[in-house]
Amino acid sequence: MIEENGYSLVKINNAACKPFKLALWELISKLITLQNE
């Protein structure tokens, strides 16, 4: 039940947070790249 509600909230927030999430993923991928070097 909680997981389903959480997933629904994620779907709702996806549209609103898309620019932020893209920036966050870009930051994470940069950190991963730095760790691998």
Secondary structure, 3 states (H helix, E strand, C coil): CHHHHHHHHHHHHHHHHHHHHHHHHHHHHHHHHHHHC
